[in-house]
Amino acid sequence: MKKSKPVSRSGRFTQGPGEDVARFTESISFDWRLWRYDILGSLAHATMLRQAGLLSQAEAEGIIRTLDAISQEIAAGHFTWKPDLEDVHMNIEAELTRREPAGAKLHTGRSRNDQVALDMRLWLRDEIDALILEIRNLQSAMVELGARHSRTPLPGYTHLQRAQPVFFAHHLLAYVEMLERDAGRLRDAWKRVNICPLGSGALAGSTLPLDREFVARYLHFIDGKKRPLVSQNSMDAVSDRDFIVEFASASALLAVHLSRLAEDLILWAGSEFNFIRIADAYTTGSSLMPQKKNPDIAELARGKTGRVVGNLVSLLVLLKGLPMTYNRDLQEDKEPLFDTADTVRATVQIVAAMLRHTSVNEAVCRAAASDPALLATDLADYLVTRGLPFRQAHHAVGAAVALAEQKGKKLNELTLAEYQSIEPLFDAGVHALFDLDQAMARRNLTGAPGDREVQRQLRRWQKFLARDEAKSKP
C-alpha cells in the first residue's frame, strides 16, 4: 500500500497514515469553514501566551502578523487546503509554522480537543445571531402580509374541516407567535454556547500559567456584567456537545413550524381553496402539464424538515455511547450541525421572500368564511346568554344543524318557527347572529380573532419588530 508523507504526527509514529486512512479520517473537506474562528482563537491564545511570558513580544507579533496574512488569503480564496493535513487546525498551523518559525510555539498549552470546541462555539454564536435575525425578517414578512389583509376573514380549521371564522392576519400571527418561541429557544441556547473551553487541553488542563479568563474576555465569552465565562471542568469541556444538540433541537422545531406553515400555504394555493396566489418567481411548472403552477418552494420547505430532524437524531445517537472524554467520533458532529444551520437559515430566508410575493384572494376567503355553519358555536353562546346551560345549548344547535341538513337548507335559512321547535329560547334575533362582520366584532377577548384584537396584536408586533430591528443595528 502506498504511504503518504509523514505529516503533523507526534514522535510516537515513524510514518504518516496510509492514503486510504487519510481519506477516511480527514475533515478539512467540511471543517474548513471554521477557519475564521480558528484564527481568531489562535490570535487570542497567542496574545495570552505573550502575557504569560511563554512567547516573546517579537514571537507574538510575528505569529499575529502571519495569522492576519493567512486570514486575508483564505478570505480572498487564495489559500490551498491540504487534505493530508487532516483538518482546519493543522492546515492553518502548518502554514503559519512554515512562514513563521515561532508558530511552532502556538500550540503551547493547547490541544486540538479544546481548540475545536472553541471554534465550534465561536462559529455557533454567530450562526445563532444570524438565524434570529432571519426569523425576525420572516416575522416581519408575516406581519406585513397580515396587516394588508387584516380584515379579510377566512375559515379556521380543526381536523382540516371548517370550524370557525378568523381573520387572515390572525392565522399568520399564530405562526409569528411560534417563531417567537423559536427565537427564544435559540437565545436561551446561545447562553450555553457562550462558554470558553480553551485552556482545558486534551482533557486535563495544563501545568503552564495560562490565563483562561483573559482569553474568554478577548473572545467576548462574558456575561451581562462583563465577567468571563469559562468551562469549569476540563473533561466536560472537551467532550461537551450539548450546545450543538440544543441548537439542532431548537432548529428542528423551527423547521417543523416552517413545515406546518408550508402545508397551509400549499393548501391555500390549491384550486380547491384558492385563498392565495404565490408569485410566479416562487413557483414552478410541469414538464408535461402546461397549466400547472406548483408551490415547490413551500413543498421543499416542508421536505427539508426531514433532514433537519434527522440531523438532530444523528447527533443524539452519535453521543449516546461515548465514554469520557474526547473521542474521534465527535468529528461527525460537524456535518449535521453545518447542514442544519445552512438548511434552516436558507429556508427561513426563502419563505420570507415568498410571503412578500404572495397575494390574497380576499373575495374567495370571505365567501368561504361566510358559510353559516361556521357560526354554529355563536348560536350556542347566544342560548347560553339566555340562560341555557352550555351542554343543552350545544345539543340544541346540533339538532338545528341536523334539521337544516334534512331540509337541504343552510343554518341561516331555517325559519324562526323551526328554531323554536328545537328550543323555545331562540327568538327573532337569531338570524342577526349570521352577520359575519358582527360575528367577528364579538370576538375580542385577548388572543381572539376579533377585529379590534387583531388590530391590537398587529400593532404590538409592529412595534416589537421595529424596536428589535433598531436594537440590532450597529
N, C-alpha and C positions, 0 to 999 in steps of 0.2 A: 504494500500500500504506500502510495506516495505521501511523504510527510511535508507539512508546511514548515516554514521557518519558525524557529522559536520566537515567540512574541509575548512580552509582558508576563512572563512566567517567573515564579519565585525560584530561588536557588535549589529548591527541592527537586525540580524537574530538569532532566537533561535534554529534553526536546519538546517542541510545541505539539499541540494536538494534531491529529490527522485531519485532512481536508473535510472528510465526512463529519467528523466530530465538530469541527469549526462551523460548518454549515448548520449543523443541528443546534448548536449552542449559542450562535450569535444572536444579538438583539438589536444591533445597530440599524437593521432594516426598519425598525419601528421606534426605538427609543431615541433616535437622533433628534426627534422633536423636543427633547428635554434640554437641548444644547444651551439655550439662553439661561436657563435656570442652573444648569451645571456650572456654567462660567460665573454666574452671579454668586453661587455658593462658594466657588473657589476664590473669588475676589474677597469675600468675607473671611474665609479661612486664612488666606494669605495675610490679610490685614491683622487678624488676630494673632497669627504666629509671629508677626513682626513685633506686636506689642508685648508678647510673652517672651521675647528675646530669642526665639527659635529661628528667626530669619533676620538677617541684617537689613538695614534700610535699603541698601543697593539691591539686595536679592529680592526684597518685596517689591520694589519699584520695577525691577526687570520682569518679574512674574506678572504683575498687574499690567504693565505696558504690553507684554506679549499676549496676554489673555484678551486685552482690548483689540489687538490686531487680528487675532483669530476670530473674535466675535464679529468684526466687520467683514471678514472674508466669508464666514458662514452666512451672514445676513445677505451678502451680495451673491451668494450661490457659487463661490469660487473655492470652496473647501471640499476636499476629496475624502469621503468617508471610506474607511477600510474595514471590510468585514472580518479580516483576520485579527483585528484588534478588539473584536467581540462587541463592545458597547460604546455608548456615547462618552462615558467617563474616560476610558482608555484611549479613545481616538483623540480627545482633546488633550489629555495629559501627555500622550506620546508626542504630539506635535509641539506642545509647549516645551517639553524637555529637549526636543530636537533643536529648537530655536534658542532656548534659554536654559543653560545648564542648571541654574538654580531651581528650575521647575521640578527637578528630581526630589526636592525637599518639600514640595507642596503637599504630598500625601502624609506628611508627618502628623501623627495623632488622628488620622482619618482612615476609614475603611470604605470600600465601595458599599458596604452594608448600610452605614449611616448616610453615605453620600447619596445613594439612590432614594433613600427615604426622604431626605431633604429635598431633592429635585422634584419628587412627586408631589410633595406638599406645596412647594412654591408654585408648581405648574397648576395644581388643582385650585389653589386660592384664586388665581387669575381666571381660570375657567368658570368657577362658580360666580365670580363677579360678572363676567361677560354673559353667562346664561341668565342671571337675574335681570340684567338689562334687556335681554331678548324677550324674557317673559313680560317685562313692563311694556315693551313695544307691542306684543300681542294683545295684552290687556287694553292698551290704548286703541288698537285697531277695533277691538270688540266694542268698546265704549263709544267710539266714533260712529260705527255702523249702527249700534243700538240707538244712539241719540238721533240719527237721521230717521229712524223708524220707531220712535218711542211710543207712538200712539197707534201702531199697527198691531191689531190683535191677531192671534193665530191659536189653534188648539194646542193645549198642553196634553201630553200623552202619559198614560201608565199602561204597561203591558203592550205598548205600541198601539193602543186603542185610544181614540179621542176621549178626553176626560173632562177638562175644564178650560175655559179660555184664559189666556195670559197675553201679555204684550211681547212682541218680538224682542224688545230690549230686555225684558225680564228674563227671557230664555238665555240670551247671551250673557247677561250679568251672572247667571248661575255658573258659567264657565270662568268668568272673571274671579269669582269667589274661589273656585277650585284652584286656579292658577296662583292666587294669593297664598293659599296654603302650601302650594309647591314652592313658592319663593321663600316662605317662612321656614320650610324644612331645609332648604338649601342654605339659608342664612345660619340656621342652627348647626348644620353640619360644618359650615365654614369655621365655626369656633373650635371644633375638634381637629380640623385640618391645621389650624394656626398654632401648632406646637413645633418647636425646633428640636429635631433629633440629633443634630450634628454634635459630635463630641462623645457619642455613645460607642464609637469604634466598631469593631466587629461584633461585640456583644458585651464587653466588659469595660468600656470606657478607656481611659488612658492614664498612664503614670506621669504624663507630661503636664505642665501647668497651663492647660487650655482654659480659656475664658469663654465658657459656653454662653453666658449671659450677654457678653459683648457681641457675639455672632448673632444671637437672637435679636438684639436691638438693631444691628446693622441690616438684618433681613426683614425687619418690621414684624417679627413674631412677638407682639406686645399686646397687652390688654388695654382696656379703656383708660387706665391710669398710667400708661406708658411703661408698665412693668414687663420685664422679659418673660416669655413663656417657653420653658424648656421641658423636655420629657424628663420624668422622674425615675425611670427605671431603664437601664441601658439595654437589657434583654428585650423588654417590651418595645422599646423604641425602634429597634432594627427589624422586629418581626411583625409589628402592628400594621395591619392593612384595613383596620376597621373603618378608617376615614374614607377609604376607597369604596368599601361596601356601602357605607352610608350614602355617599354621593350616588352610587349606582342604584340604590334603593329609591332615593328621592327622585332620581331621573326616571326610573321605571314607572313610578306612579304618575309623574308628569306625562310620560309617554302614553299611559293608559288614559289620562284625561284628554290628551290630544286625539287619541283614537276614538273616544266617545264623541268628541266634537266632530271629528271627521265623519262618523257614522250619521250624525244628524244632518250634516251638510250634504252627504251623499243621498240621503232620503229626500231632503228638501229639494235637491236639484233634479230629482227624477220626475218624469212626466206625470206620475200618479199623484205627486204632491204639487210640484211646480211652484214652490214657495219662493225660490231664489234662482238667480242666474249667475253663474260663475263666468267671468270674462274668458274669452277665447284663449288668451295667453296662458291661462291656468287650467286648461282642459286639453284633451287630445281627441283625435278622430279614430275611426276604424279603418284598417287596411282593406276591408271588404265592404262595409256598410257605410255609404257616403253620408247618411243622415245622422250618424252618431256623434254625440258630444259627451265624452266620458270624463267624469271627475277624477282623473288619475292622481292629481296632487293629493286630494283628500284620501284616496284609496291607498296611496303609498304611505301617507302619514299613519293611517290605520295599520298598514302592514309592517312598518318599521318598528312598531311597538313590540312585536315578537322578538326581534333581535336584541332590543334593549332589556326586556325581561330576561331573555336568555343569557345576556352578559352578567346580570345580577346572579342568576343561578350558577353560572360558571365560576364566578368569584367565590361564592359561598362553598361550593364543592371543592374548589382549589384549596381553601383554608382549613376545611373541617378536620383533616387528618394530620396536620403538620405539627411536629414537636417544636419546642423552643430550639433555636431562635430563628436565624436566617437559614432558609433552605432554597436551593436553586429553583424550586417550584415557583417561588414568588416572582420569577421573571415573567411568568404567564399572567401576571396581574395587569400588565400594561395594555395589551391589545384590546381586551374587553373594556378597560377604562377609557382608552382613547376612542374606541368605536362608540361607546355610549355618549361621551361628551360631544363628539362630532355629529352623531345622529340626532340627538335631541336639540342641539343648537340649530342645525340645518332645518329640522322640522318646524321648530318654533318660528324661525325666520320666514320660511316659505308659506306657512299657514297665515301668518300676519299679512304677508303680501297678498295672498289670495283673498283674504277677507276685505282688504282695501280695494279689491277689484270684483266685488260681489254686489249685485243689486237685489232688491227685494220686490217681489210681485205683490204689492200691497192689496190689490183688489182680490187676488186669489186667496191670500191669507185671511182677509176679512170674511170672505164668503165661507171659508172653512170654519172659522171661529163663530160664525153666525148660526151654526147648527143648534137648534133649540135644545137638543139633548144635552149639550154641554152645560146647561144651566139647571139640570135636574137637582143638583145639590142646593142651588139657590131656592128652589121650591121647598125643599126640606127645611132649610133655615127659616124661610118665611113661616112655615107652620109652627116651628119652634117659638118664634116671636109671638105667636098667637096662643101659646100655652101648651102645645102638644109635645110630649116627650120625644126626644130625637129618634129613638128606635121606632116609635109609632109613625113619626113623620117620614122616616126613611121607607118604611113599609108602604105608606100611602103613596108616596111618589113612585115607588116601584110598581105599584098597581096601576098608576096613571100611565107609566111607560108601557106596561103590558097592554092597557086598553088602547093606547094610541097605535101600537103595532097591530093590534087586532083589527082596528078600524082603518088602517092604512093612512093614518094621519101623523103629522108632526106634533110634538108636545104642545106647541103654542096654538095648534088648531083645534084642540079639544074645547068644547063649549064649557061655560061655567056650570051648567047643569051636569055635565059629565064629570067634572072635577068634584062637584059636591056630592055626586052619587058615591064617590070613593071616600071623601072626608068633608063633612059639613063646614069645617073651619075655612075652607077655600072661599074667597069672596070675589067681588068684581075686580079687585086689584090684581088678581093672579096673572092676567095677561101682560100687565105692565112689567112684570118681572123678566120678560123675554127681550126687553130692550138691551142690546149688548152694551152700548155705551154706559147706560145706567148701571148695568151689572158690574162693569169694570170699575165704575166710580165707587161702588160699595166695598171694594177690596183694598182697604188702606191701613190694615194692620202693618206693623213693622215687618218688612221682608215679604209682604204680599205683592201681587202683581197689579194693584190698583194704579190709576193714573197718577195721583199725587205722590204715592210712594215710589213708583218707578222713576218719576222725575227727581225725587229727592235722592234716590240711590245713584242716579246718573250724575247729579251734581256732586255727590260725595266722592265718587270715583274720579270725576274730572279734576276735582281739587286735589285729591290724594296723588294722582299720577303726575299732575303739574308740579306739585311740591316735591315729589320724589325725583322727578327729572331735574329740577333746579338743584337739588342736593347732590346729584350725581355729576354735575358739570364741574370741571376743574376751576 
